[in-house]
């Protein structure tokens, strides 16, 4: 039944890919196949289902922010986090500098926008930024149960060459004391994390761990504490789709995180993790067909947490 639902849902919503556009501000992402659409469902009981372009690789982009946030929460108290970053939703775009200048004592509003994710890396345990980067990368490999995950070098170099808005955010935070380390080294780690290549299966596997309150699906071992899982899922619900998070909470209603590579990681607590890929984006940087697919699934399977 689930397999039929996935295949029909993709077929019914594939036309939405024509309504959006691939990201072009990162030149390498403009080369993606605009009508690609895939899904992978990983239930907490171990059952898996997949359809469409589920095995087509794409770069994780902002979905990596979830993992950076998990590492920060493992390595720091919530009070330490709040001195640098809060967890308030944003009504502005994911790369906006407005809030840094005018609100929140120059702290990023939340870890799911670019400024917050850049600041998060500095808070991760490690003596050097390379060690911090490796810690986050290894966490992605562990939660996805894929030790072979690595950076797409072409996308990384493209992001590094064209990432001036992120440089502006980072240098502004350096000027206000939110960031204290070397900005270029920090940004290099950030660009690499965004350029990690994954599939729907990889992000669905990560989502399944979150759906299972931090326990591995295969062996039941605790990978993330239940308390941290609750915090991460709460922030994903309020902030995970940037300034589209409110509408998404109404239409889909599950903790999720999107990326401009076209991926959406969605968590149905206690039930399943879902990975969707569709590189055609809406105006807010979210997969246009991916959101529609998840909305349809949430309605058919009664997944909304509300």
N, C-alpha and C positions, 0 to 999 in steps of 0.2 A: 504493500500500500504506500509506504513512504517513498519508495523509488518512483512510483507512478506520479505521486504528488510533486516530487522535485522536477521530474522531466516535463510535466504539464505546466508547472509554474514558470519554468525557464522559457518554455515555448510561448506562453501567453504574454510574457513581459519583455521578450527580446527586442521588440520594436522600440522600446524606450531608449535603447542605445543610440538611436538616431536623433534623439532630442537633446543630447548633451554633447560634450567635446572632451577630448583627452587633454591632459595638462600640457601646456606648451612653455610655461616659464622655466621648466627644467627640460632643455632640448631633447634629451634622450627619451623622456616619457612621451614626447609627441610622436614617437615611432610605434607606439602600441596599436594593436588591432582594435579599432573603435567598437566593433560589434561583438567582441569576445564577451562571454558570460558563462560563469561556472559556479557551482556550489558543492560544498562538502559538509555533511552532517555527521558529527561524532557524538553518539549518545553516551551517557555516563555508565550505561551497562555494557559498553564496549562495541555495540553495533554501529556500523558505519554505512553511509549511503552517499552517493555522489552522482552528479549529472553535469552535462555541458563541458565547458573548458576548465574543469576543476584542477587539472594537472598542468595548466599553463603557468609558467613562472612569472612573477611580478615582484616589484620591490615593495617592501613592507611599509615604507614611509612612516606616517604618523601612528600606525598601529604599534610601532616600537615604543611609543610613549608609555603604553601600558606597562611594558616590562621595565623600563627605567623607573617608573613610579613604584612598582613592586620592590625593586632593589632598594630604592630610597627608604621605603617604609620598613624594610627588613633591617636596614643599617642605621636608622635614626628614630627618635621619638617623633610623634606627630607635632609636638611643640617646637622641636628643632626645624621641622619642615615649614611650619607656619611663619617662622622668622624670615624665610626666604620666598615662599610660595604659598598662596592660599588655595581654596578649592571652590571658588565662586564661579558660576557660569559667566560666559562672555556673550555680549550682544554684537560684538565686532568680529571681523574675520580672523582666521587662525594665525595670520602673520601681521596683525595690527600692532602698531606701536602706541596708539592713542592712550590705552589704559595704563601703560607703563608711565606715561608722562603726567597723567592727570588724576589717577585714582590709586587707591590701595598702597599708598606709601612707596610707590615705584616697584612693588613686588608684582610678579606675574599673577594673574588672577587664578590660574589653575595649571596643572601639569599636562593637560591635553592640548594646549596651544603651543606654538613654537617657542615663545619666550619661556614658558614654564618648563618645557621639556629640556631646553638648553640649560637652564638653571638646575634642573634635577640632576643632570649628569655629574655636576660638581659635588653633590651630596652623597653620591654612591661611594661605598668603601673602596679604597685603593690609594696607594702612595703616589701614583702618577695617573695622568688622564688615560694612558694606555691601559693600565690595570683596571680602571673604572670601566672603560669601553669593553675590555675582555670579560669583565664580570657580567655586564648586561648581555653581551653576545652569548656567553655560556648559559645564561638563564633562558634565553630564547631557545637555544638548542635543547636544553633540559625539558622545558615545558612542552615543546613541540615533539619531543622524542625523536629528533632528527639531528644527529651530531654532524651532519654534512652541510648544514646551512652556512652560507658565506656571503660576502659582499659582491654585488654586481659592480665591477670596477668602472665600467663605462658610465653607469648612472652616478656613481660616486664622484667621478671626475667632473661630470656635467653639473652636478649640484654644487660642487666646490667652486667651479668657475663662475657660476651664475647666482650664488647665494648672497647677494649684497643686502637684501632685506634682513636676512638672518644675522648678518654682520652688524647691521644697524641696531637690531634688537640687543645683540650681545654686548656691543660696545656701550650702548646706553645703560645696560644693567651693570656693566663694569664701572661706569662713571658714578653710579648711585650706590655702589657697594654690594649690590645683590650678588654679583659675580666677583670673585676675588682672585681667580686663577688666570693663566694665560688664555686670552680670548681665542686666538687662532688655533691653539691645540684643542681647546674645548669644542670649537666649531668643527674641527676635523673629525673628532669623535662623533659629534652629532650627525654630520653628513654621512659618515660610514654606517651608523645605525639605521638611518633612513634608507640606505641603499642595500640593505640586506635582502637577498632574494628568497622568496617563499612561494608556496602554492596554497590553494584553498585548504588542502589537507593539513598543512602546517599550522595555519591560524585557527582552524577548527579544533585541532588537538590542544592548542593553548586555551581556547575558549572552553573546552570540555573540562580542563583542570579547574578553571574558575567556576564552572557550573557545578563541579563536584567538591566545592568548598576547599580547594587547594590540594586535594589528594589525587595522586596519579591514577589514571584509568586502569592501567595494566596491573599494578602491584598494590594500589591503595596507600602507597607511602605518602606522607605529608611533604609536599613541595613548597607550599605557601600556607601560612597559618590561616585559620578560618577568619580571624579578626581582620587580617590584611585583605583577604578576599572580599569581605563585606565593604571595606573602605574603597577598594579599587572599583568594585561594581557600582557603588553609589556615585562615584565621580564619573565613571563611564556613562551612567544614566543621565546625569545633569550636564555633562561637558563633552561627551565622546564624539558628537557629530558637529563640533564647533558651534556656530550660531544657528545651526539647524537642529540643535538637540531638543528643543521644546516641541517642535512639530513632530520630530521622530518619536519622542516619548508618547505622544498622542496616537500616532498612526501605527507604530510597531510595538513600543513598550517593553523592550528588553535592553539590558546594559550592552552597549556596543561601542566600537571604536572604528573610525574610518581612516583611510589614507588616500592621498592623491594619486597613488599608483593604481587605485581602483578597488582595493580590498576593503571589506568590512568584516570585522570580527564581532560576532554576536553571541551572547551568553543567555541561555534559558536556564535559570537556576534549578538544580536538581534534575534536569532533564537532558540537556544537550548543549554542545558547542557547535556553532555554525560558522563556516568560512565562505564568504561570497567574493567573487571577483568580476568586475565589469569596469574597464578603464574610462568609459564615457561618463563624465562628471557633470553634476549640476552646478549652478552658480556659486554654491557655497563650498565646493570641493569634495562633495560626496558622490559615490557611484549612483548615477540616476536610476539605472535598471536594478542595481543591487538593492537599493532602498525599496523599490516596488516589489521585488521578489520577497524580501523579508517581511514587508507589510502583508503580502498575500499569505505567506506561511504562518505568520503570527495569528492571522484571522482563522485560517483553516485548522491549525493545531492548538489554538487557544494558549498562546505563549506569553501574552502580555503579563507583566508582573503587577499591573494595576487593576 
